[in-house]
Every structure is written in C-alpha cells, then in structure tokens.
Amino acid sequence: MALHFELVTPERLVLSEEVYMVVVPGTEGEFGVLQGHAPFMSTVKDGELKVYDRDGGTPRVIRVEGGFAEVSESGLTVLAEKAE
C-alpha cells in the first residue's frame, strides 16, 4: 500500500504521487506519515521534508518554508509557503 502525497505552494503543485513515507518538519517536532495514519493537522516550520519512495530507501529532500500539513483518509497534503 502506498501513501498519496501532495506538496502545494501558492504558485503551483510541486509534487503529487504515491510514496512509502513522508517525514514532515512540524512546529512541535518532525513526524512521519505512512499509509493509514490517523487524521490530523499540523503547522509546518522551515526545514527539510523527506520523501521515501520505498521502505529503507534514501529520501528525496525538499526544503520547505512554513505552512500546514493535513493527514486524511485520502493521504497527506502539505501546503507550504515555499518549496525548493
């Protein structure tokens, strides 16, 4: 099973794909999201978002600045002020 992940900025859709896991730099600390995670919302601090395509793989790192993260039944959406 894969997690549907979307990374969005005010300017564009940066990423929309099925992944294994995403580690988000939340303001209360980093948190990892896998398929089936309980729904919740969090604010995002400036930092590195880590996207794992498979278990045990090397993550792709995307620098984000601020925003919100929402975990729902449909997956994880990160609404970032900026993403590089």
C-alpha positions in Angstrom: 0.0 0.0 0.0 1.2 3.5 -0.8 0.5 6.9 0.7 -0.9 9.6 -1.7 1.2 12.7 -1.1 0.8 16.2 -2.5 3.1 19.2 -1.9 1.5 22.5 -2.9 2.6 26.1 -2.8 0.6 29.2 -3.6 2.2 29.2 -7.1 2.0 25.6 -8.1 1.5 21.9 -7.4 5.1 20.8 -6.6 4.5 17.1 -6.2 1.6 14.6 -6.4 2.5 10.9 -6.2 2.3 7.7 -4.4 5.1 7.2 -1.8 6.1 4.9 1.0 6.5 7.6 3.8 7.0 11.3 4.3 8.7 13.0 7.2 7.4 16.5 7.9 9.2 19.2 9.9 6.3 20.1 12.2 6.4 23.0 14.6 6.1 20.5 17.5 8.8 18.3 16.0 9.3 16.1 13.0 6.6 13.4 12.3 6.4 10.6 9.8 3.3 9.7 7.8 2.6 6.2 6.4 -0.5 4.9 4.6 -3.3 4.5 7.2 -2.1 7.2 9.6 -4.7 8.7 11.8 -6.1 12.0 10.5 -4.7 15.2 12.0 -3.4 18.7 11.1 -0.2 20.4 12.0 1.7 23.6 11.2 5.0 23.2 9.3 8.2 25.0 10.3 11.1 25.9 7.9 13.0 22.7 7.3 13.5 19.6 5.2 10.7 17.5 4.1 11.9 13.9 3.5 10.1 11.8 0.9 10.7 8.0 0.9 9.7 6.1 -2.3 10.2 2.7 -0.6 11.0 1.2 2.7 14.6 1.5 3.6 15.3 3.8 0.6 17.2 7.1 0.6 14.8 10.0 0.9 14.4 12.9 -1.5 14.8 16.1 0.5 12.7 19.1 -0.3 13.3 22.4 1.6 10.0 23.9 2.8 9.2 27.2 4.5 6.1 27.4 6.7 2.6 26.2 6.0 0.3 23.4 7.1 0.1 19.6 6.8 -3.1 17.7 6.7 -3.3 13.9 7.0 -6.7 12.5 5.9 -8.1 9.2 4.6 -7.0 10.3 1.1 -3.4 10.8 2.2 -1.0 13.7 3.1 -1.2 17.2 1.8 1.4 19.8 2.7 0.5 23.4 1.9 3.9 25.2 2.1 4.6 28.9 1.7 7.7 27.9 -0.3 9.2 24.7 -1.5 12.6 24.2 -3.3 
